[in-house]
């Protein structure tokens, strides 16, 4: 299989590229290295597979004519590039519309054009549990009502609706995956687990918005990648939408307690007012994923968190080694 992965330098995208290459697929890894967080972190992610003989790294906008012209070369596009973050979406919604909707529209329009004279590639879109908002019941199933309560969630739901329009009009082979709070090694620096673990290891306090009793369904990154790969390779009806969730709903306070056990250092918490647009609970059904993808989560929260803690420790050890080497004076 020949693939394009957008957002390839990001947290999930870099893991997906590694997995596809390990499985013997060709990967065109696309990223713009936007400064939402330190681009050097993204460059380090790319370096993990940039020299692979079946990898081609392209530092370009996915919606550029040059990149869209390459859709004819591939079987599958995994579109993970997006503007993340619930809180910033309130003050810069135009950015979210551009990144999460307009660029997807350009991608779908290019795929439609390819389909006029050949076979359009399968497109796997990374959506979000944020489309559900404050659900009426849990776990949420894919056919349940969607009512996002943040501009970020609105942008992701708009992306899904746009994809549905292209499925209905042109039968494009599109699959949308609703990811539920992904964590694991290389998690973005702005995400909660990254901040929590750093705080536990340094003794610094960490901000928790609200009382910490909000419930989240956390999903380990390798489980997410497994579901994503299957969505790109299995025969599915165009327009299929699937939850990808960890199956172990846990409160934020429960996560903090578990991290205290794993690191041997209780996390110091400073409570802040609840964040606007943060739902009280998330939780999804995996019945459809099991049926159409043959997938279910396989990594427990304890095991997944332990692996993320180990990654943080390894990164810190490498940083210290570099610092020591930089100051070493020849004898």
SEDOBA-373281 format. One record per residue (C-alpha): residue in one letter; x, y, z; residue number from 1. Coordinates in nm, 2 decimals. Layout:
<atoms>
atom residu = a u = X v = Y w = Z num = NUM
...
</atoms>
This chain:
<atoms>
atom residu = x u = 0.00 v = 0.00 w = 0.00 num = 1
atom residu = x u = 0.13 v = 0.35 w = -0.09 num = 2
atom residu = x u = 0.01 v = 0.61 w = 0.15 num = 3
atom residu = x u = 0.01 v = 0.98 w = 0.24 num = 4
atom residu = x u = 0.01 v = 1.07 w = 0.61 num = 5
atom residu = x u = -0.06 v = 1.43 w = 0.69 num = 6
atom residu = x u = 0.04 v = 1.57 w = 1.03 num = 7
atom residu = x u = 0.32 v = 1.32 w = 1.01 num = 8
atom residu = x u = 0.55 v = 1.50 w = 1.25 num = 9
atom residu = x u = 0.28 v = 1.51 w = 1.52 num = 10
atom residu = x u = 0.22 v = 1.28 w = 1.81 num = 11
atom residu = x u = -0.02 v = 1.03 w = 1.65 num = 12
atom residu = x u = 0.10 v = 1.09 w = 1.29 num = 13
atom residu = x u = 0.46 v = 1.00 w = 1.37 num = 14
atom residu = x u = 0.35 v = 0.68 w = 1.54 num = 15
atom residu = x u = 0.13 v = 0.60 w = 1.24 num = 16
atom residu = x u = 0.42 v = 0.65 w = 1.00 num = 17
atom residu = x u = 0.65 v = 0.42 w = 1.20 num = 18
atom residu = x u = 0.38 v = 0.15 w = 1.20 num = 19
atom residu = x u = 0.30 v = 0.17 w = 0.83 num = 20
atom residu = x u = 0.67 v = 0.15 w = 0.74 num = 21
atom residu = x u = 0.72 v = -0.15 w = 0.97 num = 22
atom residu = x u = 0.43 v = -0.32 w = 0.80 num = 23
atom residu = x u = 0.60 v = -0.27 w = 0.46 num = 24
atom residu = x u = 0.40 v = 0.02 w = 0.32 num = 25
atom residu = x u = 0.53 v = 0.33 w = 0.14 num = 26
atom residu = x u = 0.47 v = 0.66 w = 0.32 num = 27
atom residu = x u = 0.47 v = 1.01 w = 0.20 num = 28
atom residu = x u = 0.50 v = 1.20 w = 0.53 num = 29
atom residu = x u = 0.36 v = 1.55 w = 0.50 num = 30
atom residu = x u = 0.38 v = 1.82 w = 0.76 num = 31
atom residu = x u = 0.41 v = 2.21 w = 0.78 num = 32
atom residu = x u = 0.58 v = 2.21 w = 1.12 num = 33
atom residu = x u = 0.33 v = 2.48 w = 1.24 num = 34
atom residu = x u = 0.44 v = 2.65 w = 1.57 num = 35
atom residu = x u = 0.14 v = 2.55 w = 1.78 num = 36
atom residu = x u = 0.42 v = 2.39 w = 1.99 num = 37
atom residu = x u = 0.79 v = 2.38 w = 1.94 num = 38
atom residu = x u = 0.87 v = 2.27 w = 1.58 num = 39
atom residu = x u = 1.19 v = 2.11 w = 1.70 num = 40
atom residu = x u = 0.98 v = 1.85 w = 1.88 num = 41
atom residu = x u = 0.82 v = 1.77 w = 1.55 num = 42
atom residu = x u = 1.15 v = 1.76 w = 1.37 num = 43
atom residu = x u = 1.27 v = 1.50 w = 1.63 num = 44
atom residu = x u = 0.96 v = 1.29 w = 1.55 num = 45
atom residu = x u = 1.03 v = 1.31 w = 1.18 num = 46
atom residu = x u = 1.39 v = 1.20 w = 1.24 num = 47
atom residu = x u = 1.27 v = 0.87 w = 1.38 num = 48
atom residu = x u = 1.18 v = 0.75 w = 1.03 num = 49
atom residu = x u = 1.30 v = 1.01 w = 0.78 num = 50
atom residu = x u = 1.59 v = 0.79 w = 0.66 num = 51
atom residu = x u = 1.37 v = 0.49 w = 0.60 num = 52
atom residu = x u = 1.40 v = 0.37 w = 0.24 num = 53
atom residu = x u = 1.02 v = 0.37 w = 0.19 num = 54
atom residu = x u = 0.96 v = 0.71 w = 0.36 num = 55
atom residu = x u = 0.95 v = 1.04 w = 0.18 num = 56
atom residu = x u = 0.93 v = 1.35 w = 0.41 num = 57
atom residu = x u = 0.76 v = 1.65 w = 0.25 num = 58
atom residu = x u = 0.76 v = 1.98 w = 0.44 num = 59
atom residu = x u = 0.46 v = 2.14 w = 0.27 num = 60
atom residu = x u = 0.10 v = 2.24 w = 0.31 num = 61
atom residu = x u = -0.12 v = 1.94 w = 0.24 num = 62
atom residu = x u = -0.36 v = 2.16 w = 0.04 num = 63
atom residu = x u = -0.09 v = 2.30 w = -0.19 num = 64
atom residu = x u = -0.14 v = 2.21 w = -0.56 num = 65
atom residu = x u = 0.18 v = 2.02 w = -0.55 num = 66
atom residu = x u = 0.07 v = 1.79 w = -0.27 num = 67
atom residu = x u = -0.29 v = 1.75 w = -0.40 num = 68
atom residu = x u = -0.15 v = 1.65 w = -0.73 num = 69
atom residu = x u = 0.01 v = 1.35 w = -0.56 num = 70
atom residu = x u = -0.32 v = 1.19 w = -0.46 num = 71
atom residu = x u = -0.30 v = 1.00 w = -0.79 num = 72
atom residu = x u = 0.01 v = 0.82 w = -0.66 num = 73
atom residu = x u = -0.14 v = 0.66 w = -0.35 num = 74
atom residu = x u = -0.40 v = 0.41 w = -0.23 num = 75
atom residu = x u = -0.48 v = 0.57 w = 0.10 num = 76
atom residu = x u = -0.46 v = 0.92 w = 0.26 num = 77
atom residu = x u = -0.45 v = 0.93 w = 0.64 num = 78
atom residu = x u = -0.54 v = 1.29 w = 0.72 num = 79
atom residu = x u = -0.43 v = 1.37 w = 1.07 num = 80
atom residu = x u = -0.32 v = 1.73 w = 1.02 num = 81
atom residu = x u = -0.54 v = 1.97 w = 1.22 num = 82
atom residu = x u = -0.54 v = 2.26 w = 1.45 num = 83
atom residu = x u = -0.58 v = 2.10 w = 1.80 num = 84
atom residu = x u = -0.70 v = 2.24 w = 2.13 num = 85
atom residu = x u = -1.03 v = 2.32 w = 2.28 num = 86
atom residu = x u = -0.94 v = 2.64 w = 2.48 num = 87
atom residu = x u = -0.76 v = 2.83 w = 2.21 num = 88
atom residu = x u = -1.05 v = 2.77 w = 1.96 num = 89
atom residu = x u = -1.26 v = 3.03 w = 2.14 num = 90
atom residu = x u = -1.03 v = 3.32 w = 2.04 num = 91
atom residu = x u = -0.90 v = 3.21 w = 1.70 num = 92
atom residu = x u = -1.18 v = 3.02 w = 1.53 num = 93
atom residu = x u = -1.08 v = 3.14 w = 1.19 num = 94
atom residu = x u = -0.76 v = 2.93 w = 1.23 num = 95
atom residu = x u = -0.97 v = 2.62 w = 1.31 num = 96
atom residu = x u = -1.20 v = 2.67 w = 1.02 num = 97
atom residu = x u = -0.90 v = 2.71 w = 0.78 num = 98
atom residu = x u = -0.70 v = 2.41 w = 0.92 num = 99
atom residu = x u = -0.98 v = 2.17 w = 1.01 num = 100
atom residu = x u = -1.24 v = 2.25 w = 0.74 num = 101
atom residu = x u = -1.10 v = 2.44 w = 0.44 num = 102
atom residu = x u = -0.79 v = 2.22 w = 0.40 num = 103
atom residu = x u = -1.01 v = 1.91 w = 0.42 num = 104
atom residu = x u = -1.24 v = 2.06 w = 0.15 num = 105
atom residu = x u = -0.94 v = 2.11 w = -0.07 num = 106
atom residu = x u = -0.83 v = 1.74 w = -0.01 num = 107
atom residu = x u = -1.18 v = 1.60 w = -0.08 num = 108
atom residu = x u = -1.21 v = 1.81 w = -0.40 num = 109
atom residu = x u = -0.88 v = 1.69 w = -0.52 num = 110
atom residu = x u = -0.98 v = 1.33 w = -0.45 num = 111
atom residu = x u = -1.31 v = 1.38 w = -0.64 num = 112
atom residu = x u = -1.11 v = 1.50 w = -0.94 num = 113
atom residu = x u = -0.89 v = 1.19 w = -0.92 num = 114
atom residu = x u = -1.20 v = 0.98 w = -0.91 num = 115
atom residu = x u = -1.33 v = 1.13 w = -1.24 num = 116
atom residu = x u = -1.05 v = 0.96 w = -1.44 num = 117
atom residu = x u = -0.93 v = 0.68 w = -1.21 num = 118
atom residu = x u = -0.97 v = 0.54 w = -0.86 num = 119
atom residu = x u = -0.99 v = 0.79 w = -0.58 num = 120
atom residu = x u = -0.78 v = 0.70 w = -0.28 num = 121
atom residu = x u = -0.93 v = 0.59 w = 0.05 num = 122
atom residu = x u = -0.93 v = 0.89 w = 0.29 num = 123
atom residu = x u = -0.92 v = 0.83 w = 0.66 num = 124
atom residu = x u = -1.01 v = 1.15 w = 0.86 num = 125
atom residu = x u = -0.91 v = 1.20 w = 1.22 num = 126
atom residu = x u = -1.21 v = 1.34 w = 1.40 num = 127
atom residu = x u = -1.27 v = 1.38 w = 1.77 num = 128
atom residu = x u = -1.50 v = 1.28 w = 2.06 num = 129
atom residu = x u = -1.55 v = 1.65 w = 2.10 num = 130
atom residu = x u = -1.83 v = 1.62 w = 1.84 num = 131
atom residu = x u = -2.06 v = 1.46 w = 2.10 num = 132
atom residu = x u = -2.05 v = 1.75 w = 2.35 num = 133
atom residu = x u = -2.24 v = 1.68 w = 2.67 num = 134
atom residu = x u = -2.40 v = 1.36 w = 2.56 num = 135
atom residu = x u = -2.74 v = 1.25 w = 2.69 num = 136
atom residu = x u = -2.61 v = 0.91 w = 2.78 num = 137
atom residu = x u = -2.29 v = 0.70 w = 2.79 num = 138
atom residu = x u = -2.12 v = 0.53 w = 2.62 num = 139
atom residu = x u = -2.18 v = 0.73 w = 2.31 num = 140
atom residu = x u = -2.25 v = 0.54 w = 1.99 num = 141
atom residu = x u = -2.18 v = 0.67 w = 1.65 num = 142
atom residu = x u = -2.55 v = 0.72 w = 1.56 num = 143
atom residu = x u = -2.61 v = 0.93 w = 1.87 num = 144
atom residu = x u = -2.68 v = 1.30 w = 1.85 num = 145
atom residu = x u = -2.38 v = 1.53 w = 1.81 num = 146
atom residu = x u = -2.38 v = 1.87 w = 1.99 num = 147
atom residu = x u = -2.03 v = 2.01 w = 2.03 num = 148
atom residu = x u = -1.98 v = 2.27 w = 2.30 num = 149
atom residu = x u = -1.65 v = 2.42 w = 2.18 num = 150
atom residu = x u = -1.55 v = 2.59 w = 1.85 num = 151
atom residu = x u = -1.29 v = 2.31 w = 1.81 num = 152
atom residu = x u = -1.57 v = 2.05 w = 1.83 num = 153
atom residu = x u = -1.77 v = 2.25 w = 1.58 num = 154
atom residu = x u = -1.48 v = 2.25 w = 1.34 num = 155
atom residu = x u = -1.44 v = 1.87 w = 1.36 num = 156
atom residu = x u = -1.81 v = 1.81 w = 1.32 num = 157
atom residu = x u = -1.82 v = 2.04 w = 1.02 num = 158
atom residu = x u = -1.54 v = 1.84 w = 0.87 num = 159
atom residu = x u = -1.74 v = 1.52 w = 0.92 num = 160
atom residu = x u = -2.05 v = 1.68 w = 0.76 num = 161
atom residu = x u = -1.84 v = 1.80 w = 0.47 num = 162
atom residu = x u = -1.71 v = 1.45 w = 0.42 num = 163
atom residu = x u = -2.06 v = 1.31 w = 0.43 num = 164
atom residu = x u = -2.16 v = 1.55 w = 0.15 num = 165
atom residu = x u = -1.88 v = 1.42 w = -0.07 num = 166
atom residu = x u = -1.98 v = 1.06 w = 0.01 num = 167
atom residu = x u = -2.34 v = 1.13 w = -0.09 num = 168
atom residu = x u = -2.25 v = 1.33 w = -0.40 num = 169
atom residu = x u = -1.95 v = 1.14 w = -0.53 num = 170
atom residu = x u = -1.93 v = 0.81 w = -0.33 num = 171
atom residu = x u = -1.58 v = 0.90 w = -0.22 num = 172
atom residu = x u = -1.43 v = 0.62 w = 0.00 num = 173
atom residu = x u = -1.40 v = 0.82 w = 0.32 num = 174
atom residu = x u = -1.38 v = 0.69 w = 0.68 num = 175
atom residu = x u = -1.40 v = 0.92 w = 0.99 num = 176
atom residu = x u = -1.25 v = 0.81 w = 1.32 num = 177
atom residu = x u = -1.35 v = 0.98 w = 1.64 num = 178
atom residu = x u = -1.05 v = 0.97 w = 1.86 num = 179
atom residu = x u = -1.10 v = 0.98 w = 2.24 num = 180
atom residu = x u = -0.82 v = 1.16 w = 2.44 num = 181
atom residu = x u = -0.51 v = 0.99 w = 2.30 num = 182
atom residu = x u = -0.20 v = 0.96 w = 2.52 num = 183
atom residu = x u = 0.13 v = 0.78 w = 2.52 num = 184
atom residu = x u = 0.50 v = 0.84 w = 2.43 num = 185
atom residu = x u = 0.56 v = 1.16 w = 2.23 num = 186
atom residu = x u = 0.23 v = 1.32 w = 2.35 num = 187
atom residu = x u = 0.21 v = 1.69 w = 2.26 num = 188
atom residu = x u = 0.36 v = 1.91 w = 2.53 num = 189
atom residu = x u = 0.03 v = 2.10 w = 2.58 num = 190
atom residu = x u = -0.17 v = 1.79 w = 2.66 num = 191
atom residu = x u = -0.27 v = 1.70 w = 3.01 num = 192
atom residu = x u = -0.08 v = 1.37 w = 3.07 num = 193
atom residu = x u = 0.24 v = 1.54 w = 2.94 num = 194
atom residu = x u = 0.20 v = 1.82 w = 3.19 num = 195
atom residu = x u = 0.09 v = 1.58 w = 3.48 num = 196
atom residu = x u = 0.40 v = 1.36 w = 3.43 num = 197
atom residu = x u = 0.64 v = 1.65 w = 3.40 num = 198
atom residu = x u = 0.49 v = 1.79 w = 3.72 num = 199
atom residu = x u = 0.52 v = 1.45 w = 3.90 num = 200
atom residu = x u = 0.89 v = 1.42 w = 3.80 num = 201
atom residu = x u = 0.99 v = 1.77 w = 3.88 num = 202
atom residu = x u = 0.78 v = 1.84 w = 4.19 num = 203
atom residu = x u = 0.63 v = 2.15 w = 4.02 num = 204
atom residu = x u = 0.25 v = 2.21 w = 4.06 num = 205
atom residu = x u = 0.02 v = 2.15 w = 3.77 num = 206
atom residu = x u = -0.31 v = 2.33 w = 3.69 num = 207
atom residu = x u = -0.62 v = 2.12 w = 3.69 num = 208
atom residu = x u = -0.93 v = 2.29 w = 3.56 num = 209
atom residu = x u = -1.24 v = 2.22 w = 3.77 num = 210
atom residu = x u = -1.26 v = 1.97 w = 4.06 num = 211
atom residu = x u = -1.08 v = 1.69 w = 3.88 num = 212
atom residu = x u = -1.39 v = 1.46 w = 3.89 num = 213
atom residu = x u = -1.45 v = 1.50 w = 3.51 num = 214
atom residu = x u = -1.44 v = 1.17 w = 3.34 num = 215
atom residu = x u = -1.24 v = 1.10 w = 3.03 num = 216
atom residu = x u = -1.20 v = 0.79 w = 2.81 num = 217
atom residu = x u = -0.82 v = 0.78 w = 2.75 num = 218
atom residu = x u = -0.69 v = 0.58 w = 2.46 num = 219
atom residu = x u = -0.33 v = 0.46 w = 2.42 num = 220
atom residu = x u = -0.16 v = 0.58 w = 2.10 num = 221
atom residu = x u = -0.06 v = 0.24 w = 1.97 num = 222
atom residu = x u = -0.43 v = 0.12 w = 2.00 num = 223
atom residu = x u = -0.53 v = 0.43 w = 1.80 num = 224
atom residu = x u = -0.27 v = 0.36 w = 1.54 num = 225
atom residu = x u = -0.40 v = 0.00 w = 1.51 num = 226
atom residu = x u = -0.75 v = 0.12 w = 1.45 num = 227
atom residu = x u = -0.63 v = 0.38 w = 1.20 num = 228
atom residu = x u = -0.43 v = 0.13 w = 1.00 num = 229
atom residu = x u = -0.73 v = -0.10 w = 0.98 num = 230
atom residu = x u = -0.96 v = 0.18 w = 0.87 num = 231
atom residu = x u = -0.72 v = 0.24 w = 0.58 num = 232
atom residu = x u = -0.70 v = -0.11 w = 0.46 num = 233
atom residu = x u = -1.04 v = -0.28 w = 0.53 num = 234
atom residu = x u = -1.33 v = -0.27 w = 0.29 num = 235
atom residu = x u = -1.58 v = -0.03 w = 0.45 num = 236
atom residu = x u = -1.89 v = 0.15 w = 0.32 num = 237
atom residu = x u = -1.81 v = 0.50 w = 0.22 num = 238
atom residu = x u = -1.90 v = 0.74 w = 0.50 num = 239
atom residu = x u = -1.84 v = 0.50 w = 0.78 num = 240
atom residu = x u = -1.77 v = 0.68 w = 1.11 num = 241
atom residu = x u = -1.62 v = 0.49 w = 1.40 num = 242
atom residu = x u = -1.53 v = 0.56 w = 1.77 num = 243
atom residu = x u = -1.18 v = 0.49 w = 1.87 num = 244
atom residu = x u = -1.17 v = 0.48 w = 2.25 num = 245
atom residu = x u = -0.99 v = 0.32 w = 2.54 num = 246
atom residu = x u = -1.27 v = 0.14 w = 2.72 num = 247
atom residu = x u = -1.16 v = 0.25 w = 3.06 num = 248
atom residu = x u = -1.34 v = 0.58 w = 3.17 num = 249
atom residu = x u = -1.14 v = 0.74 w = 3.45 num = 250
atom residu = x u = -1.16 v = 1.07 w = 3.64 num = 251
atom residu = x u = -0.87 v = 1.32 w = 3.62 num = 252
atom residu = x u = -0.82 v = 1.27 w = 3.99 num = 253
atom residu = x u = -0.79 v = 0.90 w = 3.93 num = 254
atom residu = x u = -0.52 v = 0.96 w = 3.67 num = 255
atom residu = x u = -0.33 v = 1.18 w = 3.91 num = 256
atom residu = x u = -0.34 v = 0.92 w = 4.18 num = 257
atom residu = x u = -0.22 v = 0.65 w = 3.94 num = 258
atom residu = x u = 0.07 v = 0.88 w = 3.83 num = 259
atom residu = x u = 0.16 v = 0.93 w = 4.19 num = 260
atom residu = x u = 0.19 v = 0.55 w = 4.22 num = 261
atom residu = x u = 0.39 v = 0.51 w = 3.90 num = 262
atom residu = x u = 0.64 v = 0.79 w = 3.97 num = 263
atom residu = x u = 0.66 v = 0.76 w = 4.35 num = 264
atom residu = x u = 0.59 v = 1.14 w = 4.36 num = 265
atom residu = x u = 0.24 v = 1.27 w = 4.43 num = 266
atom residu = x u = 0.14 v = 1.53 w = 4.17 num = 267
atom residu = x u = 0.09 v = 1.88 w = 4.33 num = 268
atom residu = x u = -0.23 v = 2.03 w = 4.20 num = 269
atom residu = x u = -0.35 v = 2.39 w = 4.17 num = 270
atom residu = x u = -0.72 v = 2.39 w = 4.09 num = 271
atom residu = x u = -0.84 v = 2.65 w = 3.84 num = 272
atom residu = x u = -1.20 v = 2.74 w = 3.74 num = 273
atom residu = x u = -1.35 v = 2.49 w = 3.49 num = 274
atom residu = x u = -1.25 v = 2.56 w = 3.13 num = 275
atom residu = x u = -1.52 v = 2.69 w = 2.89 num = 276
atom residu = x u = -1.60 v = 2.42 w = 2.64 num = 277
atom residu = x u = -1.46 v = 2.13 w = 2.85 num = 278
atom residu = x u = -1.73 v = 1.86 w = 2.88 num = 279
atom residu = x u = -1.79 v = 1.69 w = 3.21 num = 280
atom residu = x u = -1.76 v = 1.34 w = 3.07 num = 281
atom residu = x u = -1.65 v = 1.15 w = 2.76 num = 282
atom residu = x u = -1.70 v = 0.78 w = 2.68 num = 283
atom residu = x u = -1.76 v = 0.59 w = 2.37 num = 284
atom residu = x u = -1.90 v = 0.25 w = 2.26 num = 285
atom residu = x u = -1.65 v = 0.03 w = 2.07 num = 286
atom residu = x u = -1.92 v = -0.21 w = 1.94 num = 287
atom residu = x u = -1.90 v = -0.07 w = 1.58 num = 288
atom residu = x u = -1.52 v = -0.07 w = 1.58 num = 289
atom residu = x u = -1.52 v = -0.44 w = 1.69 num = 290
atom residu = x u = -1.77 v = -0.52 w = 1.41 num = 291
atom residu = x u = -1.63 v = -0.33 w = 1.11 num = 292
atom residu = x u = -1.26 v = -0.31 w = 1.21 num = 293
atom residu = x u = -1.22 v = -0.62 w = 1.43 num = 294
atom residu = x u = -1.06 v = -0.38 w = 1.67 num = 295
atom residu = x u = -1.08 v = -0.32 w = 2.05 num = 296
atom residu = x u = -0.84 v = -0.14 w = 2.28 num = 297
atom residu = x u = -0.57 v = -0.37 w = 2.43 num = 298
atom residu = x u = -0.37 v = -0.14 w = 2.65 num = 299
atom residu = x u = -0.49 v = -0.07 w = 3.01 num = 300
atom residu = x u = -0.45 v = 0.28 w = 3.15 num = 301
atom residu = x u = -0.19 v = 0.17 w = 3.40 num = 302
atom residu = x u = 0.02 v = 0.00 w = 3.14 num = 303
atom residu = x u = -0.01 v = 0.29 w = 2.89 num = 304
atom residu = x u = 0.07 v = 0.55 w = 3.16 num = 305
atom residu = x u = 0.37 v = 0.35 w = 3.27 num = 306
atom residu = x u = 0.50 v = 0.35 w = 2.92 num = 307
atom residu = x u = 0.45 v = 0.73 w = 2.89 num = 308
atom residu = x u = 0.63 v = 0.78 w = 3.22 num = 309
atom residu = x u = 0.92 v = 0.57 w = 3.09 num = 310
atom residu = x u = 0.94 v = 0.77 w = 2.78 num = 311
atom residu = x u = 0.96 v = 1.10 w = 2.98 num = 312
atom residu = x u = 1.24 v = 0.95 w = 3.19 num = 313
atom residu = x u = 1.43 v = 0.85 w = 2.88 num = 314
atom residu = x u = 1.39 v = 1.19 w = 2.72 num = 315
atom residu = x u = 1.52 v = 1.36 w = 3.04 num = 316
atom residu = x u = 1.81 v = 1.12 w = 3.07 num = 317
atom residu = x u = 1.91 v = 1.20 w = 2.71 num = 318
atom residu = x u = 1.88 v = 1.57 w = 2.77 num = 319
atom residu = x u = 2.11 v = 1.55 w = 3.07 num = 320
atom residu = x u = 2.36 v = 1.34 w = 2.88 num = 321
atom residu = x u = 2.37 v = 1.60 w = 2.60 num = 322
atom residu = x u = 2.42 v = 1.88 w = 2.86 num = 323
atom residu = x u = 2.70 v = 1.69 w = 3.03 num = 324
atom residu = x u = 2.87 v = 1.63 w = 2.70 num = 325
atom residu = x u = 2.84 v = 2.00 w = 2.60 num = 326
atom residu = x u = 3.02 v = 2.12 w = 2.92 num = 327
atom residu = x u = 3.28 v = 1.85 w = 2.94 num = 328
atom residu = x u = 3.63 v = 1.99 w = 2.91 num = 329
atom residu = x u = 3.90 v = 1.78 w = 2.75 num = 330
atom residu = x u = 4.17 v = 1.67 w = 2.99 num = 331
</atoms>
